[in-house]
Amino acid sequence: MRITNISEAKTQLSALIEKVLAGEEVVIGRAGKPLANLVRYGHSDKKRIPGALKGKIKTADDFDTSPQDIAEAFGVSES
């Protein structure tokens, strides 16, 4: 793994993208320390189905109720 500095990455972006497309790992860093990975975009062709989780997610009855101490801390206490 070779770390490419930010300045070099700016001037060589097209070449770095070609390396990523060829399967190479590209790491961009500063002062020899890794900061970011340049990775190939992976789009899923799986179609989303609206309502697929219907009946599988439950919301607690007190979901909209804040504990008294937290409500007071935010200045929204009803007492």
Summary of the structure (lengths in Angstrom):
residues: 79
radius of gyration: 24.3
end to end distance: 60.9
largest distance: 64.4
contacts: 113
relative contact order: 0.12
helix: 27%
strand: 18%
